[in-house]
Amino acid sequence: MSPASRPKNSRPSLPLLARLFAHLRERDAEGSFLFLMACVVGLVMGLVSTAFRLMVLRSHDFFSPASSGRFSISRVLPGDFALLFQVVSPAIGGLVIGLLIYKVLDLRGGHGVPSVMKAVATGQVNLPASMAIKSASSPITITSGGSAGPEGPIVEIGAVIGSVIGARAHVRKDQIGTLIGCGAAAGIAAVFNAPLGGVVFALELIMRDLQVRKFAPVVVSAVIASVTSATLLPNSPAFQKLSPEILGTIQPNGFMIFHFVMLGLLCGVVAIVLVSTLYRVGDFINGIDLPLWIKPAIGGLMVGLLALLRPEVMGEGNEFVNEQLFGASVFTEAAWTLSLVFLLVCLLKIVATSLTLGSGGTGGVFAPSMMTGAFAGASLGVLAEGVMPGTAPHFHIFVMAGMAGVVGSALGIPLAATLIIFEVAGNEYELMLPLMITVAVSTLLTARMKKGSVYTVSLLRDGFDVEKPSAPARDPLLDIRVRDIMSASYIALKPDDGLGRILELLGETEDNAFVVQNASGELQGVISTNDLRAVVNLGEIGGAAFIAQDIADTNPPALYPESTAARALEIFTSSDIEGIPIVESEVSRRVVGVVSRAAVLHAYHRASADRTR
């Protein structure tokens, strides 16, 4: 049937799923529809995160010189060519990213979590799909050897998915913000199999809100994403879990507190160096007069050259941590030598990450922060075991605490970092005290020494401080003029009208205020029902002699047609007046209408409802 021949009362049929969503939304009284949307976000993010993890794992098997897989670079190419390819591979990946991001898509590179933070903080929750497209290109950076991680892009993709699903499902604007948090939490939960850490990450960094009504959907989304990822990728944790023997070396005493206070100080310094280097390198590269699309290739080439010194600087780094740190229980090298080697890897990883992201490569800084923290912790751990044997826990404990310390202080998420590492380590309670000490000290140091984290510094540079409390919402009545809500039909009395006439009019109207005006229509006063009640209480003898000008308030507050409804509300809240006369101007006192208390309140509720749609 053509549109022209369709009956007037017929409605185009909606898809079954759309009709189901509409039905649930219309009958939703307790937020159950939002829970359903949170489940959808969690399921989608579980699938997306699994795809990201598979790509990163397979790329490490290919690029790692130590890999013995069938398709590893060491088997595909002979030794010298494999080494050459390892050097140029990040440059090739950077070139592809540069052409894709700057030439084809005309987007901005770098990590995109700050843009999500700003969108939620300002209420601009309709995120463009281009944000997800840019983040989806990050596996090219990571798999080619660029020093970046998938967590930031996954958070950004999750935020966009939450926004799109919320918009398509026609949920309220404030609920779309909650779904954005669901997407972010689901991404982190799926990557690390850490649902609690993902929830706190979203609440602490993205939403900055601990309201119960927002907490529950985020939890549901994170759990579903974590279960989905664990089902599709079983036995593939981000890091190896600690054995009971290693955990048994944690002895809560003064020595342990000393060691992890020292580690917290080291992690704080590393975090400060990471944040400063990332933005200084970015500023330097941005200042080079070259086309934008070529800069990621130059940054990638520099990373490839750094990999000649230490191949650990390539990629996200998780597998190098598992192989070189958790894969070894003891070392034969001298403690001082090994400590310096680990510290060198930590610093080179910072430089490689700064070159990758500062040059415009796509990817996140979460995973590189974890790796720098791991090697910083290993550096102090092997030194403590060598210099103060018997007083320090196993250096694997230092590795875990170092990851939490640098991530928590560099990214500004101390609670989330603690919980993520706690869950990654297998939810071992013994580990919580070292994590808490390290994160507390490192966060305190960075807060004193540097304003802003990896994520917030870029916002501060743009003039937006997400750390400050949100500015109070603009009063909607400021945008409403009295002329739009006043009534031009009102009860007008003459100054000499008697009480009988006034009471007669009172019985004929529902108005609670009468205007007293002269023959020219100029304001002489206002009589309210409270004024009449006081006169009537005097009885017939006392009240009969009163006329309108005796009863009226002869100096009432008055407004003008251009006055705001907010000013009218101020008058109503500071007095018991029921109606405010509206006069032509400051010069002319001719009455043109009356605005009632009920009219102002109705305008306020209507404007507030329009803002939440």
C-alpha positions as CSV (number, residue, x, y, z in Angstrom):
1,M,0.0,0.0,0.0
2,S,1.4,3.4,-1.0
3,P,1.6,6.2,1.6
4,A,-1.0,8.1,-0.3
5,S,-3.5,5.2,-0.1
6,R,-2.8,4.3,3.5
7,P,-5.7,4.9,5.8
8,K,-5.4,8.0,8.0
9,N,-5.5,6.1,11.3
10,S,-3.1,3.4,10.3
11,R,0.5,3.4,11.8
12,P,3.5,2.0,10.0
13,S,4.5,-1.3,11.5
14,L,7.6,-1.2,13.7
15,P,10.1,-4.0,13.9
16,L,9.2,-6.5,16.6
17,L,12.2,-5.6,18.8
18,A,11.4,-1.9,18.5
19,R,7.8,-2.5,19.5
20,L,8.9,-4.7,22.5
21,F,11.3,-1.9,23.6
22,A,8.6,0.7,23.3
23,H,6.2,-1.4,25.3
24,L,8.7,-2.0,28.1
25,R,9.7,1.7,28.2
26,E,6.1,2.9,28.4
27,R,5.4,0.5,31.3
28,D,8.7,1.0,33.1
29,A,8.0,2.2,36.6
30,E,11.1,1.1,38.5
31,G,14.0,1.4,36.0
32,S,13.8,-2.2,34.8
33,F,14.1,-1.0,31.2
34,L,17.4,0.7,32.0
35,F,18.6,-2.6,33.5
36,L,17.7,-4.4,30.3
37,M,19.7,-1.8,28.2
38,A,22.6,-2.3,30.7
39,C,22.5,-6.0,30.0
40,V,22.6,-5.3,26.2
41,V,25.6,-3.0,26.6
42,G,27.4,-5.6,28.8
43,L,26.9,-8.3,26.3
44,V,28.1,-6.2,23.3
45,M,31.1,-5.0,25.2
46,G,32.0,-8.6,26.2
47,L,32.2,-9.5,22.5
48,V,34.1,-6.4,21.5
49,S,36.7,-6.8,24.3
50,T,37.2,-10.4,23.4
51,A,38.0,-9.4,19.8
52,F,40.5,-6.8,21.0
53,R,42.2,-9.3,23.3
54,L,42.5,-11.9,20.5
55,M,44.1,-9.4,18.2
56,V,46.6,-8.3,20.8
57,L,47.5,-11.8,21.9
58,R,48.0,-13.0,18.3
59,S,50.2,-9.9,17.5
60,H,52.5,-10.6,20.4
61,D,52.9,-14.2,19.2
62,F,54.0,-12.8,15.9
63,F,56.3,-9.9,16.9
64,S,57.9,-11.3,20.1
65,P,61.5,-12.5,19.3
66,A,61.1,-15.1,22.1
67,S,57.9,-16.5,20.5
68,S,58.1,-20.0,19.0
69,G,54.7,-20.0,17.4
70,R,54.1,-21.2,13.8
71,F,53.6,-17.7,12.5
72,S,56.1,-15.8,14.7
73,I,58.4,-13.4,13.0
74,S,61.4,-15.4,13.8
75,R,60.1,-18.3,11.7
76,V,58.6,-16.3,8.9
77,L,61.7,-14.2,8.2
78,P,65.4,-15.0,8.7
79,G,67.2,-13.4,11.6
80,D,68.4,-10.1,10.0
81,F,65.2,-9.5,8.1
82,A,63.2,-10.3,11.2
83,L,65.1,-7.7,13.1
84,L,64.7,-5.1,10.3
85,F,60.9,-5.8,10.2
86,Q,60.7,-5.4,13.9
87,V,62.2,-1.9,13.6
88,V,60.0,-0.7,10.7
89,S,56.8,-2.4,11.7
90,P,55.7,0.3,14.2
91,A,56.4,2.9,11.5
92,I,54.3,0.9,9.0
93,G,51.5,0.8,11.5
94,G,51.9,4.5,12.2
95,L,51.7,5.3,8.5
96,V,48.5,3.3,8.2
97,I,47.0,5.1,11.2
98,G,48.1,8.5,9.9
99,L,46.5,7.9,6.5
100,L,43.3,6.5,8.0
101,I,42.8,9.0,10.8
102,Y,44.1,12.2,9.3
103,K,43.5,11.6,5.6
104,V,40.4,9.5,5.3
105,L,38.5,10.1,8.5
106,D,39.9,13.5,9.3
107,L,39.9,12.8,13.1
108,R,42.2,13.5,16.0
109,G,44.5,10.7,17.3
110,G,45.6,9.9,20.8
111,H,43.7,8.4,23.7
112,G,40.0,9.3,23.9
113,V,39.0,8.7,27.5
114,P,39.2,12.5,28.3
115,S,36.6,13.2,25.7
116,V,34.2,10.7,27.3
117,M,34.8,12.3,30.7
118,K,34.0,15.7,29.4
119,A,30.9,14.5,27.6
120,V,29.5,13.0,30.7
121,A,30.5,15.9,32.9
122,T,28.8,18.5,30.6
123,G,25.8,16.3,29.9
124,Q,26.6,16.1,26.2
125,V,25.8,12.4,26.2
126,N,25.0,11.9,22.5
127,L,28.5,10.7,21.5
128,P,29.3,10.6,17.8
129,A,30.1,7.2,16.2
130,S,33.4,8.7,14.9
131,M,34.8,8.3,18.4
132,A,34.3,4.5,18.2
133,I,35.7,4.4,14.7
134,K,38.9,6.1,15.8
135,S,39.3,3.8,18.7
136,A,38.6,0.7,16.6
137,S,41.8,1.5,14.7
138,S,44.0,1.1,17.8
139,P,44.7,-2.6,17.2
140,I,46.7,-1.4,14.1
141,T,48.9,0.6,16.4
142,I,49.2,-2.2,19.0
143,T,49.7,-5.1,16.7
144,S,52.3,-3.3,14.7
145,G,54.4,-2.8,17.8
146,G,53.3,0.7,18.9
147,S,53.5,1.2,22.6
148,A,49.8,1.6,23.5
149,G,47.1,-0.5,25.1
150,P,43.5,-1.5,24.2
151,E,41.9,-0.5,27.4
152,G,41.4,3.2,26.7
153,P,39.9,2.5,23.2
154,I,37.7,-0.1,24.7
155,V,36.4,2.3,27.2
156,E,35.7,4.9,24.5
157,I,34.0,2.3,22.3
158,G,31.9,1.2,25.3
159,A,30.9,4.7,26.0
160,V,29.8,5.2,22.4
161,I,27.9,1.9,22.4
162,G,26.1,2.9,25.6
163,S,25.2,6.3,24.1
164,V,24.0,4.8,20.8
165,I,21.9,2.1,22.5
166,G,20.4,4.6,24.9
167,A,19.5,7.0,22.1
168,R,18.0,4.2,19.9
169,A,16.0,3.0,22.8
170,H,14.8,6.5,23.6
171,V,15.7,6.5,27.2
172,R,16.0,9.7,29.2
173,K,19.0,11.9,28.8
174,D,20.3,11.2,32.4
175,Q,19.9,7.5,31.8
176,I,22.1,7.7,28.6
177,G,24.8,9.0,30.9
178,T,24.4,5.9,33.0
179,L,24.6,3.6,30.0
180,I,27.9,5.4,29.0
181,G,29.2,4.4,32.4
182,C,27.9,0.9,31.8
183,G,29.9,0.7,28.6
184,A,33.1,1.9,30.2
185,A,32.8,-0.4,33.2
186,A,32.0,-3.4,30.9
187,G,35.1,-2.8,28.8
188,I,37.5,-2.7,31.7
189,A,35.7,-5.6,33.4
190,A,36.0,-7.8,30.3
191,V,39.6,-7.0,29.6
192,F,40.9,-7.8,33.0
193,N,38.0,-10.2,34.2
194,A,37.6,-7.7,37.0
195,P,34.0,-6.7,37.3
196,L,34.3,-4.8,40.6
197,G,37.3,-2.9,39.3
198,G,35.4,-2.0,36.1
199,V,32.5,-0.7,38.1
200,V,34.7,1.5,40.3
201,F,36.6,2.7,37.3
202,A,33.5,3.9,35.6
203,L,32.1,5.5,38.8
204,E,35.5,7.0,39.8
205,L,36.7,8.3,36.5
206,I,33.8,8.6,34.0
207,M,30.6,9.2,36.0
208,R,32.1,10.6,39.2
209,D,28.8,9.6,40.9
210,L,28.1,7.0,43.5
211,Q,24.3,7.1,43.5
212,V,22.6,3.7,44.1
213,R,20.3,4.1,41.1
214,K,23.3,4.5,38.8
215,F,25.5,1.9,40.6
216,A,23.2,-1.1,40.0
217,P,23.0,-0.9,36.2
218,V,26.8,-0.4,35.9
219,V,27.3,-3.6,38.1
220,V,25.0,-5.6,35.9
221,S,26.7,-4.5,32.7
222,A,30.2,-5.2,34.1
223,V,29.3,-8.7,35.3
224,I,27.7,-9.7,32.0
225,A,30.7,-8.4,30.0
226,S,33.2,-10.2,32.3
227,V,31.3,-13.5,32.1
228,T,31.0,-13.2,28.3
229,S,34.7,-12.5,27.9
230,A,35.7,-15.3,30.3
231,T,33.5,-17.7,28.5
232,L,34.9,-16.9,25.1
233,L,38.5,-16.6,26.2
234,P,38.9,-19.1,29.1
235,N,42.3,-19.5,30.8
236,S,43.7,-16.3,29.3
237,P,44.2,-13.9,32.3
238,A,46.0,-10.6,31.7
239,F,48.7,-11.6,34.2
240,Q,49.7,-14.8,35.9
241,K,48.2,-15.3,39.4
242,L,50.4,-15.5,42.4
243,S,51.0,-18.8,44.1
244,P,50.2,-19.4,47.8
245,E,54.0,-19.7,48.5
246,I,54.6,-16.2,47.1
247,L,51.6,-14.7,48.9
248,G,52.9,-16.3,52.1
249,T,56.0,-14.1,52.0
250,I,53.7,-11.1,52.9
251,Q,54.3,-10.4,56.6
252,P,52.4,-7.4,57.9
253,N,55.2,-5.7,60.0
254,G,57.2,-2.6,60.0
255,F,59.6,-3.8,57.4
256,M,56.8,-4.5,54.9
257,I,55.3,-1.0,55.5
258,F,58.7,0.5,54.9
259,H,59.2,-1.4,51.6
260,F,55.8,-0.4,50.1
261,V,56.1,3.2,51.3
262,M,59.3,3.3,49.3
263,L,57.6,1.6,46.4
264,G,54.8,4.2,46.6
265,L,57.3,7.0,46.4
266,L,59.0,5.4,43.4
267,C,55.6,4.8,41.7
268,G,54.7,8.4,42.3
269,V,57.9,9.6,40.7
270,V,57.3,7.3,37.7
271,A,53.8,8.5,37.3
272,I,54.9,12.1,37.3
273,V,57.6,11.3,34.7
274,L,55.0,9.4,32.6
275,V,52.5,12.3,32.5
276,S,55.1,15.0,31.9
277,T,56.9,13.0,29.2
278,L,53.7,12.1,27.4
279,Y,52.6,15.7,27.0
280,R,56.0,17.2,26.4
281,V,56.8,14.7,23.6
282,G,53.4,15.4,22.2
283,D,54.0,19.2,22.2
284,F,57.4,18.7,20.6
285,I,56.0,16.5,17.8
286,N,53.1,18.8,17.2
287,G,55.5,21.7,16.8
288,I,57.3,20.0,13.9
289,D,56.2,21.4,10.6
290,L,55.2,18.2,8.9
291,P,51.9,16.8,7.6
292,L,49.9,15.2,10.4
293,W,49.5,11.9,8.6
294,I,53.3,11.3,8.6
295,K,53.9,12.0,12.3
296,P,52.6,8.6,13.6
297,A,55.0,6.9,11.2
298,I,57.9,8.9,12.6
299,G,56.9,8.1,16.1
300,G,56.6,4.4,15.2
301,L,60.1,4.4,13.7
302,M,61.5,5.8,16.9
303,V,59.8,3.1,18.9
304,G,61.2,0.5,16.5
305,L,64.7,1.8,17.1
306,L,64.2,1.8,20.9
307,A,63.1,-1.9,20.5
308,L,66.7,-2.6,19.4
309,L,67.7,-1.8,23.0
310,R,64.8,-3.5,24.7
311,P,62.1,-5.2,22.7
312,E,59.8,-5.0,25.8
313,V,58.9,-1.4,24.8
314,M,56.8,-2.7,21.9
315,G,53.0,-3.4,22.1
316,E,51.0,-3.2,25.3
317,G,53.6,-5.2,27.3
318,N,51.5,-7.6,29.3
319,E,53.1,-10.7,27.7
320,F,56.6,-9.3,28.5
321,V,55.6,-8.9,32.1
322,N,54.3,-12.5,32.2
323,E,57.4,-13.9,30.5
324,Q,60.2,-11.8,32.1
325,L,58.8,-11.1,35.6
326,F,56.1,-13.6,36.6
327,G,57.8,-16.3,34.5
328,A,61.0,-16.2,36.6
329,S,61.1,-17.0,40.3
330,V,64.8,-16.3,40.9
331,F,67.5,-14.4,39.0
332,T,71.2,-15.1,38.7
333,E,72.3,-11.5,38.0
334,A,73.4,-9.2,40.8
335,A,70.6,-7.3,42.5
336,W,71.9,-3.9,41.7
337,T,72.4,-4.7,38.0
338,L,69.0,-6.3,37.6
339,S,67.4,-3.4,39.4
340,L,68.9,-0.9,37.0
341,V,67.9,-3.1,34.0
342,F,64.3,-3.2,35.1
343,L,64.3,0.6,35.8
344,L,65.7,1.2,32.3
345,V,62.9,-0.8,30.8
346,C,60.4,1.2,32.8
347,L,61.8,4.5,31.5
348,L,62.2,3.3,27.9
349,K,58.5,2.2,28.0
350,I,57.5,5.7,29.0
351,V,59.5,7.2,26.1
352,A,58.0,4.6,23.7
353,T,54.5,5.3,24.9
354,S,55.0,9.1,24.6
355,L,56.3,8.7,21.0
356,T,53.4,6.5,20.0
357,L,50.6,8.5,21.4
358,G,52.3,11.9,21.2
359,S,52.8,11.5,17.5
360,G,49.1,10.8,16.9
361,G,48.9,7.0,17.2
362,T,45.7,5.6,18.5
363,G,45.6,3.5,21.6
364,G,45.4,3.8,25.4
365,V,47.9,4.6,28.1
366,F,46.4,2.1,30.7
367,A,48.4,-0.9,29.7
368,P,51.7,0.9,29.3
369,S,51.1,2.4,32.7
370,M,50.7,-1.1,34.1
371,M,53.9,-2.3,32.5
372,T,56.0,0.7,33.7
373,G,54.6,0.1,37.2
374,A,55.4,-3.6,36.9
375,F,59.0,-3.0,36.0
376,A,59.4,-0.2,38.6
377,G,58.1,-2.6,41.2
378,A,60.4,-5.4,40.0
379,S,63.3,-2.9,40.2
380,L,62.7,-2.2,43.8
381,G,61.7,-5.7,44.7
382,V,64.9,-7.4,43.5
383,L,66.9,-4.7,45.2
384,A,65.1,-5.2,48.5
385,E,65.6,-9.0,48.3
386,G,69.3,-8.4,47.6
387,V,70.0,-5.7,50.1
388,M,67.6,-6.7,52.9
389,P,67.1,-10.4,52.5
390,G,64.4,-11.9,54.7
391,T,62.6,-8.6,55.3
392,A,60.9,-8.1,52.0
393,P,58.1,-10.1,50.3
394,H,58.8,-11.9,47.1
395,F,59.5,-9.5,44.2
396,H,56.3,-10.6,42.5
397,I,54.4,-8.8,45.2
398,F,56.3,-5.7,44.3
399,V,55.4,-6.2,40.7
400,M,51.7,-6.3,41.4
401,A,51.8,-3.3,43.9
402,G,53.9,-1.3,41.4
403,M,51.2,-1.8,38.7
404,A,48.6,-0.5,41.0
405,G,50.7,2.4,42.2
406,V,51.6,3.8,38.8
407,V,48.1,3.2,37.3
408,G,46.3,4.7,40.3
409,S,48.4,7.8,40.4
410,A,49.1,8.4,36.7
411,L,45.5,7.9,35.6
412,G,43.9,9.3,38.8
413,I,42.0,6.2,39.7
414,P,43.4,5.0,43.0
415,L,40.4,2.9,44.0
416,A,39.9,1.3,40.6
417,A,43.6,0.5,40.2
418,T,43.7,-1.2,43.6
419,L,40.6,-3.3,42.9
420,I,41.6,-4.2,39.3
421,I,45.0,-5.5,40.4
422,F,43.4,-7.2,43.4
423,E,41.0,-9.1,41.1
424,V,43.7,-9.8,38.5
425,A,45.9,-11.4,41.2
426,G,43.1,-13.8,42.1
427,N,41.2,-11.9,44.8
428,E,43.9,-12.7,47.3
429,Y,43.2,-10.8,50.5
430,E,46.9,-10.9,51.6
431,L,47.8,-8.7,48.7
432,M,45.4,-5.9,49.6
433,L,47.6,-4.2,52.3
434,P,50.7,-3.8,50.0
435,L,48.4,-2.5,47.2
436,M,46.7,0.0,49.5
437,I,50.0,1.3,51.0
438,T,51.6,1.7,47.6
439,V,48.6,3.4,45.9
440,A,48.0,5.7,48.8
441,V,51.6,7.0,48.9
442,S,52.0,7.3,45.2
443,T,48.7,9.1,44.8
444,L,49.5,11.5,47.6
445,L,52.9,12.3,46.0
446,T,51.5,12.9,42.6
447,A,48.7,15.1,44.0
448,R,51.2,17.3,45.7
449,M,53.7,17.4,42.9
450,K,51.6,17.7,39.8
451,K,48.1,18.9,39.0
452,G,46.1,16.5,36.9
453,S,46.4,12.9,35.6
454,V,47.1,11.5,32.2
455,Y,43.4,12.0,31.4
456,T,42.7,15.3,33.1
457,V,45.8,17.3,31.9
458,S,44.5,17.3,28.4
459,L,41.1,18.7,29.6
460,L,42.9,21.3,31.7
461,R,44.8,22.4,28.7
462,D,41.5,22.9,26.9
463,G,40.2,25.0,29.8
464,F,38.0,22.4,31.4
465,D,38.6,21.2,35.0
466,V,36.7,18.0,35.6
467,E,37.9,17.9,39.2
468,K,35.9,20.9,40.1
469,P,32.3,20.4,41.3
470,S,29.8,20.9,38.5
471,A,28.5,24.4,38.2
472,P,24.9,24.6,39.5
473,A,22.3,24.1,36.8
474,R,21.0,27.3,35.3
475,D,17.6,28.2,36.7
476,P,15.1,27.5,33.8
477,L,12.9,30.4,35.0
478,L,15.7,32.8,33.9
479,D,14.7,32.1,30.3
480,I,11.0,32.7,30.9
481,R,9.6,36.3,30.7
482,V,6.7,37.4,32.9
483,R,4.8,38.5,29.8
484,D,4.5,34.8,28.7
485,I,2.9,33.6,31.9
486,M,1.0,36.6,33.2
487,S,-2.8,36.9,32.9
488,A,-4.2,40.1,31.3
489,S,-7.6,39.2,32.8
490,Y,-7.6,40.2,36.5
491,I,-9.9,41.7,39.1
492,A,-9.5,45.5,39.1
493,L,-10.9,47.6,42.0
494,K,-11.3,51.3,42.4
495,P,-9.8,52.9,45.4
496,D,-13.2,53.8,46.9
497,D,-14.8,50.3,46.4
498,G,-16.4,49.2,49.6
499,L,-15.9,45.9,51.4
500,G,-19.2,44.6,50.2
501,R,-18.2,45.0,46.6
502,I,-14.9,43.3,47.3
503,L,-16.4,40.3,49.0
504,E,-19.0,40.0,46.1
505,L,-16.1,39.8,43.6
506,L,-14.3,37.4,45.8
507,G,-17.2,35.0,45.5
508,E,-17.2,35.2,41.7
509,T,-13.6,34.4,41.1
510,E,-10.8,32.0,42.1
511,D,-8.2,34.8,42.1
512,N,-6.3,35.3,45.3
513,A,-5.2,38.9,44.6
514,F,-7.1,42.0,43.5
515,V,-5.4,45.0,41.9
516,V,-6.4,48.5,43.0
517,Q,-6.0,51.0,40.3
518,N,-7.2,54.6,39.5
519,A,-9.3,55.7,36.6
520,S,-6.2,55.8,34.4
521,G,-5.4,52.2,35.2
522,E,-2.3,53.0,37.3
523,L,-1.4,50.8,40.2
524,Q,-2.6,52.0,43.6
525,G,-2.2,48.8,45.5
526,V,-2.9,45.1,45.9
527,I,-5.4,43.3,48.1
528,S,-4.8,39.6,48.9
529,T,-7.1,37.1,50.6
530,N,-5.0,37.4,53.7
531,D,-5.7,41.1,53.9
532,L,-9.4,40.5,53.5
533,R,-9.4,37.8,56.2
534,A,-7.9,40.3,58.7
535,V,-10.6,42.8,57.9
536,V,-13.5,40.3,58.0
537,N,-12.3,39.1,61.4
538,L,-13.2,42.6,62.8
539,G,-16.8,41.9,62.2
540,E,-19.6,43.8,60.5
541,I,-19.3,46.9,62.6
542,G,-15.5,47.2,62.3
543,G,-15.1,46.1,58.7
544,A,-18.1,47.8,57.0
545,A,-16.4,51.2,57.0
546,F,-13.3,50.0,55.1
547,I,-12.8,50.7,51.4
548,A,-10.3,49.2,48.9
549,Q,-7.5,51.8,49.5
550,D,-7.7,51.2,53.2
551,I,-7.3,47.4,52.9
552,A,-4.7,47.3,50.1
553,D,-1.0,47.2,50.3
554,T,-0.2,50.5,48.8
555,N,3.5,49.7,48.1
556,P,3.3,46.2,46.6
557,P,6.2,44.7,44.7
558,A,5.6,45.0,40.9
559,L,7.3,43.6,37.8
560,Y,7.5,44.5,34.2
561,P,6.6,42.4,31.1
562,E,10.4,41.8,30.5
563,S,11.1,40.7,34.0
564,T,12.1,37.0,34.5
565,A,9.9,34.4,36.1
566,A,12.9,33.8,38.4
567,R,12.4,37.3,39.9
568,A,8.7,36.6,40.4
569,L,9.6,33.4,42.2
570,E,12.0,35.3,44.5
571,I,9.2,37.6,45.5
572,F,6.7,34.8,46.1
573,T,9.2,32.9,48.3
574,S,10.1,36.0,50.4
575,S,6.5,37.1,51.1
576,D,2.9,35.7,51.4
577,I,1.6,37.7,48.4
578,E,-0.5,35.6,46.0
579,G,-0.3,37.8,42.9
580,I,2.2,40.3,41.5
581,P,0.9,43.2,39.4
582,I,2.7,43.7,36.1
583,V,3.1,47.4,35.1
584,E,4.1,48.8,31.7
585,S,7.5,50.1,32.7
586,E,9.5,52.0,35.3
587,V,8.0,55.2,34.1
588,S,4.4,54.1,33.5
589,R,2.6,52.4,36.4
590,R,-0.3,51.4,34.3
591,V,-1.3,47.8,35.1
592,V,-1.2,45.3,32.1
593,G,-1.6,42.0,34.0
594,V,-1.1,39.9,37.0
595,V,1.1,36.9,37.5
596,S,0.1,34.3,40.1
597,R,2.2,32.0,42.3
598,A,0.5,29.0,40.6
599,A,1.5,30.3,37.1
600,V,5.2,30.6,38.1
601,L,5.3,27.2,39.7
602,H,3.6,25.6,36.7
603,A,6.2,27.3,34.4
604,Y,9.0,26.0,36.5
605,H,7.8,22.4,36.4
606,R,7.2,22.5,32.7
607,A,10.7,24.0,31.9
608,S,12.4,21.4,34.2
609,A,10.6,18.5,32.5
610,D,11.6,19.8,29.1
611,R,15.3,19.7,30.1
612,T,15.2,16.1,31.1
613,R,13.7,14.9,27.8
